[in-house]
């Protein structure tokens, strides 16, 4: 597997690139355009299409944008975080219930946990309940997944969990929200050795040491008994969650070492027997390069085999441009009516490498088919775009967001 030039028409990475994507609009969300990695789309009762977007950090909590006309997105509501030491990096939606993850800067701070909102009236989100995850060794919830209206799967700390290393403070938790006013934990799992109570040795630390802790916690209706769990420096796990109180490991795959850890997202492509797995770049100037989107042969879920990576432009073209360069998140085929589904096309965000699309119809030779790298948005602290997340709705409209100031970009595919 090699990292090669993609052959994009614009070879000058310092200039904007728009190749097979058409920019429809940009909205800096009232000057609060630093966005996290949570995008969900709702069809409101009056027919409007509302995009709910998490903020990367305070003072804002989440923003609702009317994207009925993707050429003219309009902010309809923007909420405040209750404390300056918080972030709501992740959110998800099921029907008219919005779930929001709260993480604090330091352990022991409050509030930290999961909040559910009724967004049936988008202009007036109403809190339904708060599930407290704060504690002396907890920063709360970093990521969550909520698609079926029944369970929130999340990467979280807990008041009764003491990690064996402070970087390992978040693990998998399953929360029953069938009664949304009274969320209840029904299951949890952590990588062996990461709890101070384990009777096995802690895992060896990676040189960059981002932690052995849960990140994405994806569950799909095609296999509701499976959890596709990324564990940052611990790689990724396919988990049997038929008995939610007792998750069990089916298989484990990691690329690190020799790579530099921080596995982020796993998306199964069931009909093709494939799995997409992304790393996350977390260091400026590509000092943790390479960070890639991997394609795995998953026909035998107990024996995952890497067969290719999505091609990337030369690192030298982007590493000095400002901020991070490398993979982050991909469109996750979220199992809701308002999400586009594909097992042939992959959309991914690459920070200052922008948004890119890949054709994986030949899984052994993925090809780049589109790229969008906008100019540095006004107010960017790193002087470059840092595209952080991507979501594609069932109309084929592409939503992508900037980590620091650019807000929301809406695009059409030209392929």
N, C-alpha and C positions, 0 to 999 in steps of 0.2 A: 504494500500500500504506500503510495507516494503522495506528497503534497505538491501539486504542480500549478502552473499558471492556468487560469480558466479560459483564457482567450477572449475575455470581455473586450468590447470595442474600445473602451476608454482605459488606456494603460496608466494615465496620470492620476494616482490615487489622491493627490491633493485637490483635485477638482471634483465637483459633483458627478455622479454616475447615475444615469437612468436608462436601463437597457431591458426592454421587454416588460417594464412596469410603467404605468402612467399615473403620475401624481394627480389626485383629484383635489385634495385640500390638506392644509395643515392648520392646527389650532393649538396655541400655546396654553390653553386652559386658564386664561386669565392671569398669566404670568407665573403659574404654578405648574410648570411642565416637566417636573422631574418625576418620571413614572417608573413603577416597579415591574413585577412580572405576573400581573393578574389582569386579564381582559375577559369579559363575558358579555354576551349580547342577549337582550330581552326584547320580546314583543309585548309592549304594554297593552292594557285592556282597550285603549283607544286606537290601537293599531300602530302607534309610533314604535320605532326601533331605537332602543336605548343601549348604548355601550357603557358598561360599568368598568372603570379602570382604577387600579390601586396605585397609590403614590409610593415612590421609593423611600421617601422620608417626609417628616413633618414640614410645615404645620398642617398640611391637608391629609385627610384620611382617604376618602375615595371620591371620585367624580363621576357623575352621570352625564352622558353626551347624547343628544338626539342625533342619530346618524341615519334617519329615514332617507334623507338626501345626502349621500356620502360626499357630495361636492360642497355641502354647506353644513358641517357639523356645528351644533349649538350646545353649549353647556346648559343643562337644566338644573343641576344641583351640584354643590361642592361642599363636602363636610369637613369638620375640623377634628383633629386628634385631641383627646382629652389631656395629653401631657406632652411636653417637648422631648422627652427621652424615649418616645415611641416611634414605631413605623408600622405601616399596614401594607407590607410588601406584596401580599397575595390575597386574592379574593376569588370566589366562584359563585355560580348562580344555579338554582334549580327552581323553575317556575317563577314565582314572585318573591322567593326567599334568597337573600344575598348573604353569603358567609364571608367574614372578614377576619384575617389573621393579624394578631397584635404581637409584636416582638419589641422588647425593650433593649436599650443600649447595654445595660449591665444586668447581671443576675440579681434577683431579689427586688427589682423594681416592679411597680404596679401602675396601671393595669397591664396584664399580660395574659393573652388567651384567645378565645374565639368568641366573636359576636355575630348574632343572626339578626338580620333586618328584614322587615316587610317593605318591599319596594313596589307594591301594587300601585301606589301613587308615586311615580318617580321623583316628583318635586319634593316629596315629604317622606324620606326613609324613616321608618319607625322601628326602634329597637325592640326585638322580641325577647332576647335573652343573652346572657353573657356567661360563658363557661371559663372559669378561672383556672389558668395554668401557671400562675406565679408561684415562686418559692425561692428558697435560699440559694439553689443552684440552677434556677430556671430563668430563661429570657422569654419564655412564652412560645408562640407559634410563628414559624418562618414561612411555611407553605401549607396550603390545603387544597383538597379536591372534593367537590360536592356537586354531583350530577344527577343522582337518582332520587333526591328528595328524602332520603332515609338515613344515609350515613355520611359523615364528614371524615375523610381520611386525611391525616395531617402529620407534619413534622413538628414536634413540640417537646418542650420540657414539661416537667411536672413537679409539684411540691414534694413528692415522696421519692424522687429519683435523684441519686447522687452519682454523677459520672466518675469513672476512674481517672479521667483527665478532663480538665475544664473545657477543652475544645469539643468534647463529645456530649454536649448537654441536651441534644434534641434527638428524639427517636420516634418511631411510628406509633401513632395512637389512632384508634377507631372510635368515633363518637356517634351514638345513636341519637338522631334528631327527629325521629318520627313524631315525637311530641316536641315541637321546636321551642316551646316555653321551658322545657326541662331536659336539656342535653345530658346524656349519661355515657360515660366511657364503657365500652364493651370489650375492648381488646387492646393489646399493646405488644410491641416487640422491639428489641434492640439488638445490635450486633454483639455477639458474645465477647466479653472482655471489656466492654465500654461502661459497664456499671460497676461501682465499687463493691457491690454485693456478689459479683460473679466469682465462681471458683475456677475460672480460666484466666490466663495471663492477658493483660491488655495488648492490643495489636501494636506492632512497631510503628513509630511516628514517621510520617513522610517528611522530606526535607522542608517543604513549604508549610506543612502541618495546618491544613484547613479544617481538620477534625473528622473523626469517624462519627458522622451524624446524618440523620435522615434529611433528604431534600424532597424530591418529587415522589408522590404517593398515588400513582394512577391506577384506577380500577375501571374496567370496561364491561358493558352488558353482555358482550360475546362470551366472556369468562368472568362472571361475577364472583367466582371462587378464587380468583387470582389477583394479586397485588404486584405491580411492577414498581419496585422501590429502589430509588437511587440513594446512595449512602455516602456521597461526597468522597472522601479519601478511602472509603471502604468498597468502592465499586457499586455494582447493582445486583439486586436479588429478585428472583421470581419466587413469590411467596404463595402458599396455599392458605387462603383465608375462609375456606368453607366453614370452619369453626372459628368465628371471629375472636373468640376468647383465647384461642391457642394458635396463632399464626405459625406456620412451619415453612422452613426453607426448602424449596425444590431445587434451585440452582443459584449459582453465584458466578458473576463474571467481572473481571477488573482488567484495566490496562496499565495499572500503576502499582509498583514500578514496572517498566522503566519510565512511564509517563508521570505527570506531576499531579495526579489526583483530581479532585473536585468533579465527580460524576454527577450530572444534573437531572436529566430527563430520560425516561425510557418509554417508547411508544411501540406497542406490538402492532404488526400488520397481519392480522389473523389469517386472511384468505391466502396470503403468499408465504406464510411460514417464515416471516422476517421480523426483525426488531430494529428500531432506530434508537440509538443511545447517544446523548450529547455530553460532552465535557462543558465546563464553564471557565472562560478566562477570567481571572480575578486580579491580575497584575497589570499595571500600566507598561506600555512599550513592549508588549509581547514577551515579557521576561519569563512567562510560564509556557511559552509556545512549545509544541503545537497543542491547540485546543480544537477538537474536531467533532464532526457528526459521523458516527460509526454506523455501519450496516452489519447486522448479525444474522446468520442463519439460525432460526429458532424453530425449525421443524421438530427437533427433539428439545423440548423445553428444559430438559435436565442436562443438556450439553450444548451451550450456546457457543457459536463459532464466528469470529469476526471475518467478514469476506471482503469488505471495502470501506472506504471513507469518502465522504463528499469532497470534491476538489475545492481547493482554496487558492486565492491569488498569492503571489509570493509574499512572504512575511516582510521582506525588506521594503516593500511598497507601502506598508501600513504601520510598522512598529514605531516609527517616530512621528506619526501624524498627531498623536495626542490621545491619552486615555488607553483603554483596553482594545485589543484586537484578538479575536478568536471566537469560537462558538459560545453560545449561551442557550437560548431556548428555541424550540421549534413549535410549529402549529401541531397540536397534540390530538387532532381528530376527536375533540371533546364530544362525548356521546349525548348531544342535545340537538333539537331541531334547527337551531340557528347556527350550527357549525358545519362548514364544508368538510367533506370526507374524501380522502384519497389515499390509496396505497401506491401511487405512481409518482406523485409530486411531493417534494419536501420543501417547506418554507422554514428558513432559519434566520435568527438575528446574530450578528457578529460584531456588535459594538461599533468601533469606527470603520469596520468593514461593511456596515450597513445591513440591508436585508438581501437575502439571496434565495433563489429557487433552484431546485435540482430535479432532474428527471432520473428516477431510479427504476425505470421499466426494465433495464438490465441491471440487476442488483450488484453485479460484479464490476460494472463500469458506470457509476453515476456521472451525470453530465450537468454542468451549470447551464441554466437556460434563461436566467434573468437576474438582474442586480439593481439595487436602488441604494445609493450612498448620497444622501443630501449634504448640502453645505453645513458647516458648523452653525447650530442655532444660536440666536442672540442670547447672551448670558451664560454660555457653556463654560464651566469651570476648567475644562480641559482643552478647549479650542477645537473640538471635533465632535461630530455626531457620535452618539453612543446608543445605538438602537438595542433595546433591552428585551422586547417581547414582541410576539406576532400572533395574530388570530385572523382566521379567514372565515367569513360567514357563508351561509348556504347560497347567497347570491354570487359568490366569488369576489366580494369586496374584501380587500386586505387592510387590516389595521395593524400599525406598528407604532411603537412609542419610544421616546428618547429618555435616557436615564437621568439627565440633569436639567434640561430647560426646554427642549423642543416640543414637548407635549405629544399630541396625536397626529399621525399622518394617515390619510386614507388613500388607497391606490386601487387601480384596476390592473388585471393581468393582461399583457399583450402577447400571450402565447397560448 
